[in-house]
Every structure is written in structure tokens, then in C-alpha cells.
Amino acid sequence: MMNNTVNVAIQVLPESTKKGKYELVDEAIKVIAASGFNYKVCPFETVVECTLDEALGLVKEIHIACGLSGAEKMLTYLKIQVDFNSSVTIRDKMEKYE
């Protein structure tokens, strides 16, 4: 049950007096891209497919990367879709729009 793929929408709102917001958001997206997980960048958030445990680890990596890149503060918003009986994929929800 807990090893099913979930969808996690991750939105980071970094704050810095030295770096631009979007430059720091790019650092978060680099971490997601390097994770090897399937993901989709959207205008307000990035959606990732992984297990719940992997998602929580990924959020930690994103925070570390943004902090090391110059973020002084950061708000992070998560939306997690779980199906306890099967996996949740981006494609299942988006294929009729592609």
C-alpha cells in the first residue's frame, strides 16, 4: 500500500535579498530533474510521481539545495494524491488534454 506511486505537487516560494526568486525555483527543479522521477513542470508547481517516502526525501533535498543557493527563507506547499489500492500517475489525469 505505501509503496504505490503517488502524485506530489511541489510549490516553492523562496525568498532572498541576493538572488532572484525564479533563479532559486530553477534550483528546486534541478533537484527534481536529477531525482530520476517522472515529473511535469507547471506554471505554479511541479508535479512528481514517486512513493510517499521518496517525496518527503525529495522535499528535504530541495530545501537543502535552495538554501545552499542563496534562499534565506522559503515557503513550500505540497499537494499529495494517494490511492491506497493502486498507483497514481500524471498521465492518468492528463492524457485527455495532451
JOVEN-V652858 format. One record per helix or strand of 3 or more residues. SS is the DSSP state (h for helix, s for strand). FROM is the first residue (numbers start at 1). TO is the last residue. Records with the same first field share a line. If there is no record, write none. Layout:
BEGIN
SS = FROM-TO ; FROM-TO
END
This chain:
BEGIN
s = 6-15 ; 39-41 ; 46-50 ; 73-81
h = 21-35 ; 52-68 ; 90-97
END
